[in-house]
Amino acid sequence: MRLPIHPKSIPGGPRSKSAPPLAEAGISFFFTSKFDTDYILAKTVNLQRAITALSAAGHSRLNTVPK
């Protein structure tokens, strides 16, 4: 799955703010970046858990693109 994150939506940087909630939830993930967007990559089976963990930490998602 890919969870696109707009870089300006998370002050302090998406990686430093998104990693702890996912790690605490026991979700393995990988970050990658493009020019204007950062992505969190995780297994599709963890989609709902990842959304729940990030939402509970105060993050909002732009959209979800399961592949």
KAJO-V497645 format. One record per residue. N is the residue number from 1. RES is the residue in one small letter. PHI is phi in whole degrees, -180 to 180 (999 if undefined). PSI is psi in whole degrees, -180 to 180 (* if undefined). Layout:
BEGIN
n res phi psi
N RES PHI PSI
N RES PHI PSI
END
This chain:
BEGIN
n res phi psi
1 m 999 156
2 r -125 132
3 l -116 95
4 p -66 138
5 i -129 126
6 h -75 129
7 p -55 -33
8 k -81 -8
9 s -81 -13
10 i -128 100
11 p -59 140
12 g 91 -4
13 g 102 135
14 p -60 -38
15 r -67 -47
16 s -69 -26
17 k -97 -26
18 s -91 -28
19 a -64 -47
20 p -58 -46
21 p -62 -37
22 l -69 -43
23 a -64 -43
24 e -64 -29
25 a -83 -3
26 g 76 27
27 i -101 121
28 s -75 139
29 f -151 167
30 f -142 136
31 f -100 144
32 t -143 156
33 s -131 149
34 k -119 -175
35 f -55 -46
36 d -120 5
37 t -147 143
38 d -107 149
39 y -124 142
40 i -105 123
41 l -106 131
42 a -152 167
43 k -67 143
44 t -57 -34
45 v -64 -17
46 n -99 9
47 l -54 -56
48 q -65 -39
49 r -64 -40
50 a -66 -45
51 i -62 -44
52 t -62 -46
53 a -63 -45
54 l -70 -39
55 s -64 -42
56 a -63 -27
57 a -87 2
58 g 95 8
59 h -88 150
60 s -118 149
61 r -102 148
62 l -80 -47
63 n -168 169
64 t -125 131
65 v -126 82
66 p -71 138
67 k -125 *
END
